[in-house]
Amino acid sequence: MQSQTVDGTVAKAFVLSGVALVASLVLTQGWLMGFIPPPSPSLSAEELAQIFIDRKVGIRIGTLIQCVCYTFWSTWAISIVFFMRRMERGVPLLTYASIANIGGGYVFFLLMPITWAALAFRPEAMDPKFLQIMNDWVWFIFILSWPPFAVFMIFIAVAIFRDHNVPTVFPRWVAFFNLWCAVLIVPAGLIEFFKTGPFAYDGLISFWFVFIVFFGWILVMSAATLKVIAADKRAAAAPRLAMEAQRA
Amino acid sequence: MPRGRMQAAAAHIPGEPGIWLFIGGDIVLFSVLFVTFLDYRAADPVLFGAGRGHLNQLLGLLNTLLMLTSSWFVASGVEAARRRMAGVPQFCFGVALSCGAGFGVVKYFEYAAKVSAGITPTTDDFFMFYFVYTGIHMIHVLIGMAVLWALIGYTRSRPIEAVNVQHLETGASFWHLVDLLWIVLFALLYLAA
């Protein structure tokens, strides 16, 4: 189908932008800002304010990089949607829904660094109580915003299950993998109820587990999409090679 | 059983391979949850012992029986489809679905009794785990009920000869997972001292 040909080079760049997003997360949030894991929600306001005062330069540099790299959510996610379009017949409902969903998703991604940057702008002059609330708010944006992302995973799974191509564009295990991730990030919702323990926003389940599953999902989907792009390129080259062989 | 058939039975993996990725993945999640629970319990055995004392073992047992019954009916439904017994799969999945609903009703009364006694997820660590783990499991029950509902629709909408048993096995495997997780939860929360 000529109309649904995907430019492999652009698509590949889009996929790799997602890998860059994950790399930037480790570099900025982990190393520059020291927010992997997050500061404990049970810290006092004064202790938390001191963290922002001590780390303000790292936070400013980190958030600047994040503002660039977290934008890649949209470029990365859309690389999957190119291929979803090919799986759907008729009005591509899942494709449309995914595009709308992705457009909303990067707002959450960008709100995090923007809020942190504002907190690191003049942390000495800020009321620690206010800073504490705003810091909670960043982690709530980060972790409590899981539903639209889970819905995107379900869209991907449904598109693969209903794929009319033979063989399917993505292998079917990718669909089950997406469903699994959608279920696994559900414990993120628990951070509203606990300030300590495994379900607090710095906890083993609600932070570490959800975090590893979500960003692991980006990496696994990147690998799977790169494979599809490579297969696509081979398929496009096959008729051309056959024609050249005929001519020779 | 003749040798050849035994080998065939041993080699048969029910459902499509992808569902086992999902099931394996979910077991990873629950393993993390169980180990976390054991770690916290080891740190405060007195509190966890007292918490367990507050649970209603009878309701827990009732739910275990509902889960086991539903699993038996799901397995029987798949077997009936394999033998091309028209109408029987829908009936079996329907009974399993009702057991799932019954499980939810029992859970509702259990939660309600806890809340009216002033026990909530923030009471202590034991009840944090109790509410969160049984809650996550309840989400699985709801998803499983949706799967059973889909299986009923699938078998009803086509002649029994055209039913693809592998599709049924995929859904049934998920329901067995829901059952399995509950058995472990029941032992861990209600029984283990």
Interface residues (C-beta under 8 A of the other chain):
Chain A: R172 W173 A175 F176 F177 L179 W180 V183 L184 V186 P187 L190 F193 F194 G197 P198 F199 L204 I205 F209
Chain B: E16 P17 G18 I19 L21 F22 G25 D26 L29 V32 L33 T36 Y40 P121 T122 D125 M128 V132 I136 I139 H140 I143
